[in-house]
Amino acid sequence: MKKFVQFIVLFFFTLNCFSQENENNDIPPTKEDQIIFDISIPILLNTPNELQQTWGSTSINFNLLKDIPFGKGNVGLATGIAFGWDGYENNLNIETNPINGNGKYEFLADDSTYNSNKLRTLFVDIPIEFRLRTNKNKNGNYFRVYLGAKAGYLLNSFSKHKNEESHQRFYNIQELNKVRYGVTTRIGFANWNIFAYYQLSSLIDGDKNTINEMSDFGHFKLMNPLSIGISFNF
């Protein structure tokens, strides 16, 4: 971790040597990167051996942030609100009992004839970022490294299973963790960034006792998402 921080400091020092200097120190720094759109692929880590994930999984985040620059604006903070739509495609079929809401969890066999099997979640998040930027070049662009964290609350969820005979949806999956938290990073130039989010909290609450089709439900306690993709600043 220490070497990583030293690398970031050296990286920005070197880039600033080649950046355009602000000739008027009285001009207040402009507010940057206040609307950010992220699209990434969520990968579930620490999964059971039976879980088979597909590349159809997608995560989309829409961020509204207040940029709080310090001094000339090369260093600062940002916070605001974000909405995250996450979709997981795998062979874990989740159904709910319409009477009591208890979950029925089942791994679909390799030879199952189904067209799609998905889990969808919608979170509202409160992010905070520590921001490092170079000075703008003659085209008004700059390099950035944003390191942050966010915490969120689950607004909605549903599972969807589709095969040749039926199309089913089950809403409000109660075994999902209602609260999530994790760390984020954006590294990029101009309007484009590499984006990553590592969720420290587990996707599913392994302490729930509301399932009725899986005896060893506790092994989901450590199953958490890692999302890697790109983001665009407006």
Beta strands, then each sheet from edge to edge (+ up, - down):
strand 1: 35-45
strand 2: 58-70
strand 3: 75-89
strand 4: 92-96
strand 5: 103-107
strand 6: 114-133
strand 7: 143-163
strand 8: 167-171
strand 9: 179-189
strand 10: 192-199
strand 11: 224-233
sheet 1: 8+ 7- 6+ 3- 2+ 1- 11+ 10- 9+
sheet 2: 4+ 5-
end
